[in-house]
Amino acid sequence: MSKVDKIVLAILAIEHLGFGLYGLYAPTSIAELVGYELSSDFAFSEIRANYMMFTALGLIALFSIFFRSLMRQTYIIYIFIFSSLILGRILNYFITGDLPNSIIVTTVAEIIVVFLSIWRLNAKTPITENID
């Protein structure tokens, strides 16, 4: 594993473990941060479920630093999940026409995660040409 991969995976692990654990521990605070209203037990469950996903993503990035066999799958999972989040934000814009700065900043951060993951995945998957 290259030093670059260790740095990228460490950043992904810290970011997503941090947000994930914060959302699990303090769902009211994270809900206020993103503008959710937690008015039922189900709402708390939804926040914790979503932030458990971020915790799991952070854990897989952390484990990938120590278990090289997880690295490729980790980058693929990050690409898939964060591309889905980006597409959801784009769809939201087309439905509502609303694009506040907070959504733009979040989307840019998610795009960076996707590009970093694609870059590192391509570095680990050499492109081969078919020679007939």
Legacy VTK file of the C-alpha trace (Angstrom):
# vtk DataFile Version 3.0
C-alpha trace
ASCII
DATASET POLYDATA
POINTS 132 float
0.000 0.000 0.000
1.349 3.374 -0.968
1.796 6.261 1.411
-0.775 8.208 -0.618
-3.390 5.499 -0.044
-2.688 5.535 3.678
-3.180 9.307 3.760
-6.376 9.233 1.675
-7.852 6.366 3.691
-6.879 8.050 6.974
-8.627 11.261 5.895
-11.744 9.327 4.864
-11.680 7.352 8.118
-11.285 10.413 10.343
-13.935 12.414 8.488
-16.586 9.721 8.436
-15.874 8.217 11.833
-16.028 11.721 13.274
-19.330 12.669 11.676
-20.763 9.205 12.181
-19.969 8.979 15.875
-21.126 12.567 16.417
-24.483 11.765 14.796
-24.860 8.584 16.854
-23.968 10.267 20.129
-25.691 13.626 19.621
-28.490 13.264 17.069
-30.130 16.495 18.223
-26.970 18.511 17.580
-26.374 16.972 14.169
-30.057 17.474 13.294
-29.770 21.183 14.139
-26.626 21.386 12.022
-28.465 20.115 8.934
-31.852 21.651 9.738
-33.819 18.526 10.697
-36.561 18.554 13.259
-36.557 15.545 15.574
-40.143 15.321 16.727
-40.506 11.556 17.126
-38.632 8.444 18.172
-38.588 7.412 14.529
-36.808 10.661 13.601
-34.058 9.901 16.141
-33.809 6.386 14.719
-33.443 7.738 11.180
-30.654 10.126 12.168
-28.803 7.393 14.049
-29.276 4.899 11.201
-27.823 7.337 8.658
-24.922 8.281 10.882
-24.217 4.629 11.622
-23.671 4.270 7.876
-21.069 7.064 8.022
-19.462 5.352 11.023
-19.312 2.073 9.093
-17.748 3.867 6.109
-15.133 5.377 8.395
-14.420 1.972 9.919
-13.957 0.291 6.548
-11.557 3.068 5.497
-9.653 2.603 8.765
-9.536 -1.191 8.391
-8.326 -0.784 4.796
-5.187 0.907 6.083
-4.305 -2.278 7.962
-5.859 -4.887 5.640
-4.795 -4.125 2.101
-7.291 -6.628 0.682
-10.131 -4.233 1.635
-8.706 -1.213 -0.157
-10.213 -1.748 -3.631
-13.676 -2.544 -2.245
-13.492 0.470 0.058
-12.871 2.855 -2.822
-15.715 1.244 -4.811
-18.109 1.578 -1.866
-17.145 5.226 -1.371
-17.674 5.950 -5.083
-21.069 4.250 -5.093
-22.440 5.808 -1.895
-21.155 9.335 -2.424
-22.181 9.363 -6.100
-25.662 8.391 -4.901
-25.676 11.301 -2.449
-24.553 13.699 -5.187
-27.253 12.448 -7.570
-29.852 12.893 -4.825
-28.740 16.485 -4.298
-28.911 17.157 -8.057
-32.386 15.617 -8.207
-33.418 17.785 -5.241
-32.258 20.875 -7.127
-34.311 19.950 -10.197
-37.390 19.279 -8.071
-37.155 22.318 -5.793
-35.002 24.768 -7.748
-33.329 25.584 -4.431
-29.551 25.458 -4.057
-28.334 27.118 -0.852
-24.629 27.484 -0.134
-24.725 24.704 2.476
-25.809 22.198 -0.186
-23.149 23.457 -2.600
-20.406 23.081 0.027
-21.601 19.595 0.965
-21.814 18.533 -2.678
-18.300 19.806 -3.394
-16.995 17.812 -0.406
-18.773 14.703 -1.714
-17.373 15.266 -5.217
-13.876 15.463 -3.727
-14.444 12.127 -1.959
-15.602 10.539 -5.234
-12.671 11.950 -7.232
-10.150 10.877 -4.585
-11.637 7.378 -4.571
-11.660 7.130 -8.380
-8.092 8.418 -8.537
-6.844 5.878 -6.016
-8.891 3.041 -7.516
-7.433 3.766 -10.963
-3.949 3.864 -9.463
-4.542 0.312 -8.213
-6.239 -0.948 -11.393
-3.942 -0.547 -14.377
-5.702 -0.024 -17.665
-4.922 -2.803 -20.094
-5.498 -2.710 -23.808
-6.807 -5.641 -25.786
-4.317 -6.510 -28.465
-5.772 -8.745 -31.170
LINES 1 133
132 0 1 2 3 4 5 6 7 8 9 10 11 12 13 14 15 16 17 18 19 20 21 22 23 24 25 26 27 28 29 30 31 32 33 34 35 36 37 38 39 40 41 42 43 44 45 46 47 48 49 50 51 52 53 54 55 56 57 58 59 60 61 62 63 64 65 66 67 68 69 70 71 72 73 74 75 76 77 78 79 80 81 82 83 84 85 86 87 88 89 90 91 92 93 94 95 96 97 98 99 100 101 102 103 104 105 106 107 108 109 110 111 112 113 114 115 116 117 118 119 120 121 122 123 124 125 126 127 128 129 130 131
